[in-house]
């Protein structure tokens, strides 16, 4: 039995995309496999690790927990939308400057979480940053350089 395909349309990183998708296709898989935006990483696929975090209509969400059809008509921002061409976003530059990544697998999710967090909290305390990124998991850095990078970024 063939699954019915559903037409969807969304704006991702300022570009409009359309597609026909199976109703069960996750947003993360749509971004990675259909739009070739592979910066969105899949870790646990249960919404626990935060590696797949993107912005949907300005809110940080786990793209592995949403279906692509749920994003129909939405405006999305992935990690590929942070930089301006070859110029890193200030948050990306601080991650680089502070060595806030090692293997890099969790980095896109941290960047998107931190972007939304700093937009709403431009001058956070260390405790606020730690709470703000508490839903993202990193196995390499020990979090200190990530926290420092976020604090040194300031307003996004």
Buried (B, 14 or more C-beta within 10 A) or exposed (E): EEEEEBEBEBBBBEEEBEBEBBEEBBBBBBBBEBBEBBBBBBBEBEBBBBBBBBBBEEEBBBBBBBBBBBBBEBBBBBBBBBEEEEEBBBBBBBBEBBEBBBEEBBBBBBBBBBBBBBEEBEEBEEEBBBEBBEBBBBEEBEBEBBBBBBBBBEEB
